[in-house]
Amino acid sequence: MLAATVAGLAHPEDGINKVQRPLVMSFPGKDPIIVAGAGPVGATLALYLAREGFNVVLLEHCETLPEDLRASTFHSSTLDMLDRLELSQRLIDVGLIVRKFQYRDRRTNEIAEFDMTHIADATRHPYRLQCEQWRLNQFCVADLKNYPNAKVLFSHSVVDVNQDADGVNVICDTPDGQKTIRGSYVFGGDGANSQIRQKSGFDFEGFTWPEKFLVISTTYPLDKYLPRLSAVNYISDPEEWCVLLRCNNMWRVLIPTKPEDTNEKLLSEEWVQDRLQHIAPKQGDFVVGHRTLYNVHQRVASTYRKGRVLIGGDAAHINNPLGGMGMNGGIHDAINLAEKFIAIRDGKADDSALDLYDRQRRITAQKFVQDQSIKNKKQIEEKDPDAQRKMQAEMMRIAADPVLSRPVLLKTSMIEVVRDSYQIT
Ligand SMILES: Cc1cc2nc3c(=O)[nH]c(=O)nc-3n(C[C@H](O)[C@H](O)[C@H](O)COP(=O)(O)OP(=O)(O)OC[C@H]3O[C@@H](n4cnc5c(N)ncnc54)[C@H](O)[C@@H]3O)c2cc1C
């Protein structure tokens, strides 16, 4: 912990003002970096900066951290990064290590199984970790309490932002009325509907798929009833593809829906039971935990920086979840940006390092994550039986060979894309 080296904020309310005017900070020139959104991206950035001694204010719209059903896969590259914040081992302690993942043809039950131990020389974590994303948010926010230079404000919903030559003003709705918080920079980690992005006029280009995705969780042990199931499975089927992911004692089932079906139908007990029966037919009903229906987009902001306003995570890029790159890519943004702030503070870089953050992370999202997630979707939903058969055969050939599978593993674990992103100048 670096708390001893930190100049803490003098009073808990420093940086916060209940009327709409910039407050006077007690440390001139040390206005906090404001982070909007305590999701995995904002919380990781806030913690990294706090540990490095920056004054940080983390603003969260919710009253408490939600435990919602969202991302559940932490890739090797992300775990390697989270080591430096002493988070990976804690996630591992509450998660499930998965060394092999598979692509399966549902009609033939043919399996291409990739073994991540083939990249054990490239990462300290040669596996996928299945663990709910909210656990990371909770660890980060709990750790932030150890840093007097960090403040976490719940029920603070960002509604506007403006900037001048010296700093930013972030306007929030709170239970006590509207407040304006003065900061040196603001980071929008406030998710896909980011107010920071919208109020600062960033373009968010791309498209929305016509179909929604449905995620269902069940405690029913699918692995006992589907032969040779791994804990991470991409299952193609011209009728209805699915992704089956185990997360602790739950199975998460991801399926596409038809655009013409209503939300009411798709979330109904009858429909959910029917879809689960299609995957693992059994007597009686399944015990269902969560069910979540969500729109799927492919969008990247045209820039991640406008002066003192920066964005990252879902605020900056959203993609379909096939390959588990949304949350992971967002955490990579947070780490990259924290490194840039540290380099500027240490005199190793000037302000243009923040433009480099924009290029490294935006070009990576545009060129790799968007392409790869669209390819993954097209592959799993292939309707032509011949094309599907050929693809499955090719995957099986590659997965069976440690040399051939290595480039695939370096790509799917996002190790290669992180390395490539740092090559962008
Ligand atoms: C159902 C579902 C399943 C998914 N599955 C996967 C998966 O398997 N793999 C994967 O990689 N990704 C998946 N994703 C995407 C993944 O969850 C996101 O990429 C990830 O949550 C992005 O993190 P974030 O911190 O950028 O945004 P978020 O997690 O959305 O966090 C944003 C935070 O900001 C807060 N906030 C919002 N507005 C404001 C405001 N105005 N002021 C203050 N705070 C605000 C929110 O309350 C929230 O806490 C899934 C998403 C969904 C919806």
The ligand as an SDF file (V2000), in Angstrom:
LIG
                    3D

 53 58  0  0  0  0  0  0  0  0999 V2000
  -26.2920   -9.1200  -19.6710 C   0  0  0  0  0  0  0  0  0  0  0  0
  -24.8630   -8.7790  -19.9950 C   0  0  0  0  0  0  0  0  0  0  0  0
  -23.9400   -9.8050  -20.1480 C   0  0  0  0  0  0  0  0  0  0  0  0
  -22.6290   -9.4990  -20.4550 C   0  0  0  0  0  0  0  0  0  0  0  0
  -21.7370  -10.5230  -20.5960 N   0  0  0  0  0  0  0  0  0  0  0  0
  -20.4560  -10.2360  -20.8590 C   0  0  0  0  0  0  0  0  0  0  0  0
  -19.4730  -11.2470  -20.9570 C   0  0  0  0  0  0  0  0  0  0  0  0
  -19.7970  -12.4460  -20.8490 O   0  0  0  0  0  0  0  0  0  0  0  0
  -18.1810  -10.9020  -21.1830 N   0  0  0  0  0  0  0  0  0  0  0  0
  -17.7840   -9.5740  -21.2950 C   0  0  0  0  0  0  0  0  0  0  0  0
  -16.5770   -9.2820  -21.4340 O   0  0  0  0  0  0  0  0  0  0  0  0
  -18.6850   -8.6000  -21.2260 N   0  0  0  0  0  0  0  0  0  0  0  0
  -19.9960   -8.8930  -21.0010 C   0  0  0  0  0  0  0  0  0  0  0  0
  -20.8950   -7.8960  -20.8830 N   0  0  0  0  0  0  0  0  0  0  0  0
  -20.4000   -6.5400  -20.9940 C   0  0  0  0  0  0  0  0  0  0  0  0
  -19.7740   -6.1280  -19.6890 C   0  0  0  0  0  0  0  0  0  0  0  0
  -20.6820   -6.3200  -18.6450 O   0  0  0  0  0  0  0  0  0  0  0  0
  -19.3660   -4.6770  -19.8430 C   0  0  0  0  0  0  0  0  0  0  0  0
  -18.4250   -4.5940  -20.9100 O   0  0  0  0  0  0  0  0  0  0  0  0
  -18.7500   -4.1250  -18.5720 C   0  0  0  0  0  0  0  0  0  0  0  0
  -19.6930   -4.1050  -17.5250 O   0  0  0  0  0  0  0  0  0  0  0  0
  -18.2430   -2.7170  -18.8280 C   0  0  0  0  0  0  0  0  0  0  0  0
  -17.8210   -2.1620  -17.6270 O   0  0  0  0  0  0  0  0  0  0  0  0
  -17.9110   -0.6020  -17.3930 P   0  0  0  0  0  0  0  0  0  0  0  0
  -17.3010   -0.3860  -16.0520 O   0  0  0  0  0  0  0  0  0  0  0  0
  -17.3690    0.1260  -18.5750 O   0  0  0  0  0  0  0  0  0  0  0  0
  -19.4710   -0.2600  -17.3950 O   0  0  0  0  0  0  0  0  0  0  0  0
  -20.6040   -0.7870  -16.4130 P   0  0  0  0  0  0  0  0  0  0  0  0
  -20.3060   -2.1360  -15.8870 O   0  0  0  0  0  0  0  0  0  0  0  0
  -21.8760   -0.5760  -17.1500 O   0  0  0  0  0  0  0  0  0  0  0  0
  -20.5150    0.1990  -15.1810 O   0  0  0  0  0  0  0  0  0  0  0  0
  -20.9340    1.5270  -15.2780 C   0  0  0  0  0  0  0  0  0  0  0  0
  -21.1980    2.0530  -13.8770 C   0  0  0  0  0  0  0  0  0  0  0  0
  -21.5260    3.4170  -13.9960 O   0  0  0  0  0  0  0  0  0  0  0  0
  -22.6950    3.7060  -13.2380 C   0  0  0  0  0  0  0  0  0  0  0  0
  -23.3590    4.8250  -13.8860 N   0  0  0  0  0  0  0  0  0  0  0  0
  -24.1060    4.8160  -14.9990 C   0  0  0  0  0  0  0  0  0  0  0  0
  -24.5150    6.0460  -15.2910 N   0  0  0  0  0  0  0  0  0  0  0  0
  -24.0160    6.8520  -14.3330 C   0  0  0  0  0  0  0  0  0  0  0  0
  -24.0780    8.2440  -14.0970 C   0  0  0  0  0  0  0  0  0  0  0  0
  -24.7710    9.0630  -14.8840 N   0  0  0  0  0  0  0  0  0  0  0  0
  -23.4190    8.7300  -13.0330 N   0  0  0  0  0  0  0  0  0  0  0  0
  -22.7050    7.9300  -12.2080 C   0  0  0  0  0  0  0  0  0  0  0  0
  -22.6170    6.6090  -12.3850 N   0  0  0  0  0  0  0  0  0  0  0  0
  -23.2410    6.0750  -13.4450 C   0  0  0  0  0  0  0  0  0  0  0  0
  -23.4960    2.4110  -13.2770 C   0  0  0  0  0  0  0  0  0  0  0  0
  -24.4170    2.3290  -12.2090 O   0  0  0  0  0  0  0  0  0  0  0  0
  -22.3890    1.3700  -13.2030 C   0  0  0  0  0  0  0  0  0  0  0  0
  -22.0470    1.0560  -11.8740 O   0  0  0  0  0  0  0  0  0  0  0  0
  -22.2220   -8.1630  -20.6100 C   0  0  0  0  0  0  0  0  0  0  0  0
  -23.1480   -7.1360  -20.4630 C   0  0  0  0  0  0  0  0  0  0  0  0
  -24.4650   -7.4270  -20.1650 C   0  0  0  0  0  0  0  0  0  0  0  0
  -25.4490   -6.2940  -20.0280 C   0  0  0  0  0  0  0  0  0  0  0  0
  1  2  1  0
  2  3  1  0
  2 52  2  0
  3  4  2  0
  4  5  1  0
  4 50  1  0
  5  6  2  0
  6  7  1  0
  6 13  1  0
  7  8  2  0
  7  9  1  0
  9 10  1  0
 10 11  2  0
 10 12  1  0
 12 13  2  0
 13 14  1  0
 14 15  1  0
 14 50  1  0
 15 16  1  0
 16 17  1  0
 16 18  1  0
 18 19  1  0
 18 20  1  0
 20 21  1  0
 20 22  1  0
 22 23  1  0
 23 24  1  0
 24 25  2  0
 24 26  1  0
 24 27  1  0
 27 28  1  0
 28 29  2  0
 28 30  1  0
 28 31  1  0
 31 32  1  0
 32 33  1  0
 33 34  1  0
 33 48  1  0
 34 35  1  0
 35 36  1  0
 35 46  1  0
 36 37  1  0
 36 45  1  0
 37 38  2  0
 38 39  1  0
 39 40  1  0
 39 45  2  0
 40 41  1  0
 40 42  2  0
 42 43  1  0
 43 44  2  0
 44 45  1  0
 46 47  1  0
 46 48  1  0
 48 49  1  0
 50 51  2  0
 51 52  1  0
 52 53  1  0
M  END
$$$$
